[in-house]
Amino acid sequence: MEENPMITQVKLMEEFNLTRKQVQKLIKDLREDGLIERQGSNRSGKWVVKK
């Protein structure tokens, strides 16, 4: 996400060989931990990785 902020769930699924449900859970956990946030809309937004 840091290298490609515009990455989609589908691309994450393909790259890491995960199901959509697994990707959604990981994203949810990262957001709750304050490690990532979404800027913009779901379709045209981007991921921001916080350090």
PASEBA-1860 file (N, C-alpha, C; in nm, 3 decimals):
! residues 51
1> MEENPMIT> 0.082/-0.119/0.000/0.000/0.000/0.000/0.087/0.126/0.000 ~ 0.202/0.114/0.064/0.292/0.229/0.066/0.350/0.253/-0.073 ~ 0.385/0.145/-0.143/0.442/0.157/-0.278/0.337/0.191/-0.382 ~ 0.213/0.143/-0.360/0.104/0.166/-0.456/-0.022/0.205/-0.379 ~ -0.038/0.334/-0.345/-0.152/0.378/-0.265/-0.288/0.357/-0.332 ~ -0.289/0.336/-0.462/-0.414/0.319/-0.535/-0.452/0.172/-0.549 ~ -0.381/0.082/-0.482/-0.404/-0.062/-0.497/-0.546/-0.099/-0.454 ~ -0.603/-0.195/-0.522/-0.739/-0.239/-0.493/-0.737/-0.369/-0.413
9> QVKLMEEF> -0.852/-0.402/-0.356/-0.864/-0.529/-0.283/-0.837/-0.646/-0.376 ~ -0.884/-0.636/-0.499/-0.863/-0.745/-0.596/-0.713/-0.766/-0.621 ~ -0.640/-0.657/-0.638/-0.495/-0.669/-0.661/-0.425/-0.727/-0.539 ~ -0.467/-0.687/-0.418/-0.410/-0.744/-0.296/-0.440/-0.893/-0.288 ~ -0.562/-0.932/-0.326/-0.600/-1.073/-0.326/-0.507/-1.153/-0.418 ~ -0.484/-1.101/-0.537/-0.401/-1.170/-0.635/-0.254/-1.176/-0.590 ~ -0.204/-1.064/-0.539/-0.063/-1.054/-0.503/-0.027/-1.145/-0.385 ~ -0.118/-1.156/-0.288/-0.089/-1.233/-0.167/-0.166/-1.365/-0.159
17> NLTRKQVQ> -0.238/-1.398/-0.265/-0.313/-1.523/-0.272/-0.407/-1.538/-0.152 ~ -0.488/-1.434/-0.129/-0.584/-1.432/-0.020/-0.726/-1.421/-0.075 ~ -0.824/-1.451/0.009/-0.963/-1.431/-0.030/-1.000/-1.285/-0.002 ~ -1.111/-1.241/-0.060/-1.157/-1.105/-0.036/-1.184/-1.083/0.112 ~ -1.242/-1.181/0.177/-1.274/-1.172/0.320/-1.146/-1.152/0.403 ~ -1.040/-1.225/0.368/-0.913/-1.212/0.439/-0.855/-1.072/0.421 ~ -0.860/-1.020/0.298/-0.808/-0.887/0.270/-0.888/-0.783/0.346 ~ -1.021/-0.795/0.347/-1.106/-0.700/0.417/-1.076/-0.700/0.567
25> KLIKDLRE> -1.053/-0.817/0.625/-1.022/-0.827/0.768/-0.888/-0.761/0.798 ~ -0.788/-0.787/0.714/-0.656/-0.727/0.735/-0.663/-0.574/0.726 ~ -0.736/-0.523/0.628/-0.751/-0.379/0.613/-0.823/-0.321/0.734 ~ -0.928/-0.388/0.779/-1.004/-0.343/0.896/-0.913/-0.336/1.018 ~ -0.833/-0.440/1.040/-0.742/-0.444/1.154/-0.637/-0.334/1.146 ~ -0.580/-0.311/1.028/-0.480/-0.206/1.011/-0.540/-0.068/1.036 ~ -0.663/-0.047/0.991/-0.731/0.082/1.013/-0.759/0.103/1.161 ~ -0.806/-0.002/1.230/-0.837/0.010/1.372/-0.711/0.036/1.455
33> DGLIERQG> -0.598/-0.017/1.411/-0.470/0.004/1.480/-0.407/0.139/1.443 ~ -0.470/0.212/1.350/-0.421/0.343/1.311/-0.299/0.339/1.221 ~ -0.276/0.227/1.155/-0.159/0.212/1.069/-0.183/0.259/0.925 ~ -0.310/0.253/0.882/-0.344/0.302/0.748/-0.474/0.382/0.757 ~ -0.495/0.466/0.657/-0.623/0.534/0.644/-0.653/0.554/0.497 ~ -0.778/0.571/0.468/-0.823/0.589/0.329/-0.852/0.736/0.308 ~ -0.795/0.794/0.203/-0.824/0.932/0.166/-0.897/0.930/0.033 ~ -1.007/1.002/0.027/-1.086/1.006/-0.094/-1.193/0.899/-0.095
41> SNRSGKWV> -1.254/0.881/-0.209/-1.364/0.785/-0.222/-1.312/0.643/-0.233 ~ -1.404/0.549/-0.220/-1.366/0.408/-0.233/-1.315/0.377/-0.372 ~ -1.372/0.441/-0.471/-1.335/0.409/-0.609/-1.209/0.484/-0.654 ~ -1.195/0.608/-0.616/-1.082/0.686/-0.668/-0.989/0.737/-0.559 ~ -1.005/0.686/-0.439/-0.919/0.730/-0.329/-0.787/0.657/-0.326 ~ -0.713/0.681/-0.218/-0.584/0.616/-0.204/-0.559/0.582/-0.058 ~ -0.469/0.487/-0.035/-0.432/0.446/0.100/-0.315/0.529/0.146 ~ -0.319/0.569/0.273/-0.207/0.641/0.334/-0.156/0.554/0.448
49> VKK> -0.028/0.518/0.439/0.035/0.436/0.543/0.097/0.530/0.645 ~ 0.056/0.515/0.769/0.110/0.596/0.878/0.223/0.518/0.944 ~ 0.321/0.590/0.992/0.435/0.521/1.056/0.443/0.554/1.201
END
